[in-house]
Amino acid sequence: MPTPRHYLDHAATTPMRQSAVDAWVEHAGAMNPGGQYTSGRAARRVLDDARDLIAGLLGADPAEVIFTASGTEADNLAVTGLYRASDRARVVSTPIEHPAVLGPVKALGLSGAEVELLPVGSDGRVADLGALDIPAAVACCMWANNETGALQPIDRVIERASGAGTPVHVDAVQVVGHLPVDFHALGATTLAASAHKFGGPRSAGLLLAKRSPAPLPVLHGGGQERGIRPGTLDVASAAAMAAALEEAVGEIPSEAVRLAALRERLREGILGRVGDVLVHTTEPALPGHLHLSFPGAEGDSLIMLLDAAGIEASTGSACASGVNRASHVLLAQGVSEHDTRGAVRFTLGRTTTVGDVEAVLGVIAEVVERARLAGMAG
Ligand code: PLP
């Protein structure tokens, strides 16, 4: 009999919701929404409905919704585009951003921008906002960290940067669909989201972008999406993203409570069964995140042993070409390189049950013991 699977990597991607699949299939044949004839106008109506629904759910105006092909694209567009729209040559960010933000920030640094990264405390949150008082072309801060789940003091970041007249980009890829978002109340200039993190299709994202200052385009082409993001739009994905978001936003109050309780059960259970565990997730955090280190074990061994037991989790850090590097997020919050190597991230989501949590608790002591023995031998 095949080993039953327990998927605990919802922060990486979460299964598509049936409502999203249905919307996707229904509109798979949609034509170019830029067409001025009947089939084009029909596609345009579906796109407009999706845009209106998403805007309403996120506290934005429909014109502020820019469809992109991923969260990565939305982040790149905001960081690079806001920088290019400014006559300043300074960028402020944090060392714990996702590579989709850190990458363009570094690229701007290489092309002559002055880059300053806010310091991060041992709780995984930006600790000193002083660098935001000096005007910059753009300040970028994630709302919730994808590894630890730590919520950043995003209101204070925006207030402080705005005080210096600096536009702010918020990477909300882990937050949208999981916590309430009101773009206008937040006061950010741009905000990135990704459909596959809340049950929409993969490779579909969006950027909320205020009218002014607006990012300059990074891709050049037709005038779609206010000229900010040219390219023929994927109507089916936009409709599927809107359907998924509507369902996800409706479930936020109940899911936040349910997942936090399951996560607590997992955390307590692991701490009760395994000695010498470092817990990297501290409150306030996303309800479904639990990031831990088992010093002495290699993350890769832990993941493989868990996988063999039917449990799908990750080390949490982005891995390039299969090589697992020490997490830049954990290093930034002061975790030693040795301890980062034994990191495992469990992320719970919509399909997670008590059975999934119990499955981890049933094997975790043996998995860690075996990985620690392998670590000592290595
Ligand atoms: N930003 C954060 C915080 C993320 O967690 C991710 C995905 O892991 C991204 C950006 C990139 O999103 P996408 O996978 O849609 O390119």
Residues whose N, C-alpha, C, O or C-beta is under 5 A from the ligand:
A	BS01	PLP	A11 A12 S70 G71 T72 H98 A100 A144 N146 D171 V173 Q174 S194
